[in-house]
Amino acid sequence: MATPVPTANQTGTLGLHITAVTPTVARQFGLPTVSGVLVLGPVPGSGAEKAGMLAGDIVLQVAGTSVNSPAELTAVTRRIRPGFTAPLKVWRYRATIDVLVEIGGSSDVAQSVAPAPPAAVAPKSGPSLAIAWRPLAGK
């Protein structure tokens, strides 16, 4: 699949807040391998938001190109002309889905990269605490 090249001073963006997938993240999301880029959330008004991208999605491919770091995702996206629609392979709810996202211009919306989430560290001793959300009975 040919990827359209942007015109002068215009680079493409998906409009996502993203970070790296760590082994812990891959395990928690049921991803078979440590691959892709974790979506922290879409930028309001971006093509990604309009396409229904969600926090917790993992982008595996953009326009047929595998992406395994925020830098790779950004580099691939920048080569696509704003206004074109890019097919994404996304890991969501332990399955791969296809999502079509209209690429925005670099002046339209920004894409942000967050530092990689820290690896889960269990305390060496002492109690641990977990919180579960449940509906209130009778409500």
ZAKOLDO-819671 format. One line per 5 residues: for each residue z, y, x of N, C-alpha, C, O. Coordinates in steps of 0.05 Angstrom, whole numbers. Layout:
% ZAKOLDO-819671
Z:Y:X:Z:Y:X:Z:Y:X:Z:Y:X | ...
//
This chain:
% ZAKOLDO-819671
0:-24:17:0:0:0:0:25:18:17:27:35 | -18:43:14:-20:67:29:1:87:19:6:90:-5 | 14:100:38:34:120:31:22:148:35:14:154:57 | 22:164:14:11:191:17:27:208:36:52:205:37 | 14:224:51:28:241:71:32:269:60:13:280:47
56:281:64:61:307:53:44:329:66:35:326:89 | 40:351:52:27:374:64:46:390:81:70:383:83 | 36:410:95:52:425:113:78:435:101:79:445:79 | 100:431:116:127:440:109:138:428:83:158:438:73 | 126:407:73:137:394:50:142:365:57:124:350:66
167:357:54:174:329:59:186:318:33:199:333:18 | 183:292:29:193:280:5:222:273:7:233:268:28 | 235:272:-16:263:264:-18:267:249:-45:255:256:-65 | 284:229:-44:291:214:-69:312:229:-85:313:227:-109 | 329:244:-72:351:258:-85:375:240:-90:385:237:-112
384:227:-68:406:209:-69:427:216:-49:421:226:-27 | 452:211:-55:474:211:-36:476:182:-26:481:164:-43 | 474:178:0:472:150:10:490:146:34:500:165:47 | 495:120:40:510:113:64:501:85:72:486:71:58 | 510:76:95:502:50:106:515:27:91:537:30:79
502:5:90:514:-20:79:528:-34:103:515:-41:123 | 553:-39:99:569:-54:119:572:-83:111:566:-89:88 | 581:-100:128:586:-128:120:606:-130:96:602:-146:78 | 626:-112:95:645:-112:73:631:-104:47:635:-117:26 | 614:-84:48:600:-75:24:581:-97:15:579:-102:-9
566:-109:33:548:-130:26:563:-153:11:553:-163:-9 | 585:-160:22:601:-182:10:611:-174:-18:609:-189:-37 | 621:-149:-21:632:-140:-46:610:-138:-68:616:-142:-91 | 586:-132:-60:564:-129:-79:548:-154:-83:528:-155:-98 | 556:-176:-69:542:-201:-71:514:-201:-59:497:-218:-66
510:-183:-40:484:-182:-25:483:-205:-5:501:-208:10 | 461:-220:-5:459:-244:12:460:-237:42:470:-253:58 | 450:-213:50:450:-205:78:459:-175:79:458:-161:59 | 467:-167:103:474:-139:107:447:-124:110:436:-123:132 | 438:-112:88:412:-98:88:412:-76:67:429:-76:49
393:-58:70:391:-37:50:408:-13:56:421:-11:77 | 409:5:36:424:30:38:439:34:12:427:32:-10 | 465:38:14:482:41:-10:480:69:-22:481:89:-8 | 476:70:-48:474:95:-63:502:102:-73:515:87:-87 | 511:126:-64:537:136:-74:534:151:-100:553:154:-115
509:160:-106:503:173:-131:478:189:-128:470:197:-106 | 464:194:-150:440:211:-150:447:241:-149:468:248:-159 | 429:257:-138:432:286:-139:424:295:-167:403:287:-177 | 441:311:-181:434:320:-208:407:333:-208:400:351:-192 | 390:325:-228:364:336:-232:342:324:-214:319:332:-217
349:305:-197:330:293:-179:314:271:-193:320:262:-215 | 292:263:-179:276:241:-190:292:216:-191:288:200:-210 | 311:212:-173:328:188:-173:346:188:-198:349:167:-210 | 357:211:-205:374:212:-229:357:206:-254:365:192:-271 | 333:219:-255:316:215:-278:306:186:-281:301:177:-303
304:172:-258:295:144:-258:319:125:-265:314:101:-268 | 343:135:-267:366:119:-274:380:106:-250:395:87:-254 | 376:116:-226:391:105:-203:421:110:-207:429:130:-217 | 436:90:-199:465:90:-204:481:88:-178:471:77:-158 | 505:99:-178:523:94:-156:528:64:-154:533:51:-175
527:53:-130:530:24:-127:504:10:-124:503:-14:-116 | 481:23:-130:455:11:-125:452:9:-95:462:25:-80 | 437:-12:-86:430:-14:-58:399:-14:-56:386:-32:-66 | 388:6:-43:359:8:-39:351:-10:-17:360:-7:6 | 333:-30:-23:324:-49:-3:297:-41:8:291:-46:32
280:-29:-9:253:-21:-1:245:4:-14:252:10:-37 | 229:20:0:216:44:-11:186:41:-5:178:39:18 | 170:42:-26:141:40:-24:133:16:-6:114:18:10 | 146:-7:-10:139:-31:4:151:-33:32:146:-53:46 | 165:-13:42:177:-14:68:207:-19:66:221:-5:52
216:-40:80:245:-46:81:260:-23:94:251:-12:114 | 284:-17:83:301:4:95:329:-8:99:340:-20:81 | 340:-5:123:366:-17:129:386:3:140:407:-5:151 | 379:28:138:398:49:147:390:75:132:367:78:123 | 409:93:129:402:119:117:379:133:132:363:146:120
379:131:159:357:144:174:330:132:167:311:147:165 | 329:105:164:303:93:157:294:101:129:271:108:125 | 313:102:110:306:110:82:295:138:83:275:144:70 | 309:156:97:301:184:98:274:187:111:257:202:102 | 269:172:133:243:174:147:220:165:130:199:178:129
224:143:115:203:132:98:197:152:75:174:158:69 | 218:162:63:216:180:40:202:207:49:186:218:33 | 208:216:72:197:242:81:167:240:84:153:261:83 | 156:216:88:127:213:92:112:212:65:87:212:65 | 126:212:43:113:211:17:111:239:5:130:254:5
88:245:-5:82:271:-16:99:276:-41:101:259:-59 | 113:299:-43:128:306:-67:109:305:-91:86:314:-90 | 120:295:-113:104:292:-138:93:264:-142:87:256:-164 | 91:248:-120:82:221:-123:105:203:-132:129:211:-129 | 99:181:-145:120:162:-154:121:139:-134:100:127:-128
145:133:-124:149:112:-105:163:88:-118:183:92:-132 | 153:64:-113:167:40:-123:190:33:-104:186:33:-79 | 213:28:-115:236:20:-100:245:-8:-108:243:-15:-132 | 253:-24:-89:266:-50:-94:296:-44:-91:305:-33:-70 | 311:-50:-112:339:-42:-113:356:-66:-120:349:-82:-137
379:-69:-106:398:-90:-112:418:-78:-132:433:-59:-125 | 419:-89:-156:438:-79:-176:449:-102:-192:435:-120:-201 | 475:-103:-194:489:-124:-209:481:-152:-200:475:-170:-216 | 479:-156:-173:474:-181:-160:445:-192:-166:441:-216:-166 | 427:-174:-171:398:-181:-175:380:-159:-164:389:-136:-163
356:-166:-157:336:-146:-148:321:-136:-173:312:-151:-189 | 318:-109:-174:302:-97:-195:282:-77:-183:285:-70:-159 | 262:-70:-198:242:-50:-189:248:-24:-204:252:-24:-228 | 248:-2:-189:252:24:-201:230:43:-190:224:43:-166 | 218:59:-208:198:79:-200:212:106:-199:223:115:-220
210:119:-176:223:145:-173:203:166:-165:187:162:-146 | 202:189:-179:185:211:-171:197:225:-147:221:232:-148 | 182:227:-126:191:240:-101:192:270:-105:173:282:-115 | 215:281:-97:218:310:-99:211:323:-72:209:309:-52 | 208:349:-72:203:363:-47:229:370:-33:250:371:-46
228:373:-7:252:379:8:266:405:0:290:408:4 | 250:423:-12:262:448:-22:274:445:-50:289:462:-59 | 266:423:-64:276:419:-92:304:409:-92:322:422:-103 | 309:386:-79:336:374:-78:340:362:-51:321:353:-39 | 364:362:-42:370:350:-16:379:321:-19:387:313:-41
378:307:2:389:280:3:412:281:23:409:292:45 | 434:270:16:457:271:34:464:244:44:462:224:29 | 474:243:69:482:218:81:512:220:87:521:238:101 | 527:201:76:556:201:81:562:182:104:546:164:109 | 584:186:118:591:167:139:595:139:127:602:137:103
590:119:143:594:91:134:622:87:124:641:97:137 | 626:73:102:653:68:93:668:51:113:657:33:126 | 695:56:116:710:41:136:712:12:127:712:6:103 | 714:-6:146:718:-34:139:745:-37:126:765:-24:134 | 747:-55:107:773:-60:94:793:-71:114:787:-90:129
816:-60:114:837:-68:133:861:-77:116:872:-60:102 | 869:-101:119:892:-111:104:917:-104:120:917:-106:145 | 939:-97:107:964:-91:121:974:-117:135:971:-139:124 | 986:-113:158:996:-136:173:1021:-149:159:1025:-173:161 | 1036:-132:145:1059:-143:131:1066:-123:108:1056:-100:108
1082:-132:90:1091:-115:68:1074:-120:44:1054:-134:44 | 1083:-108:22:1069:-112:-4:1042:-98:-5:1038:-78:9 | 1025:-108:-22:1000:-94:-27:999:-87:-57:1014:-98:-73 | 982:-69:-64:980:-59:-91:951:-60:-101:933:-52:-86 | 947:-70:-125:921:-70:-137:923:-57:-165:943:-59:-178
902:-43:-173:902:-30:-199:878:-41:-214:856:-43:-204 | 883:-49:-239:862:-58:-257:861:-41:-282:883:-34:-293 | 837:-33:-291:835:-17:-315:828:-35:-338:810:-51:-337 | 844:-32:-360:839:-48:-384:842:-30:-408:857:-10:-407 | 828:-36:-430:832:-20:-454:861:-25:-465:872:-46:-462
871:-4:-477:898:-6:-489:896:-22:-514:877:-19:-530 | 915:-39:-519:916:-56:-543:919:-38:-567:934:-19:-567 | 903:-43:-588:905:-28:-613:891:-1:-613:893:14:-632 | 876:5:-592:863:31:-590:833:27:-595:818:47:-595
//
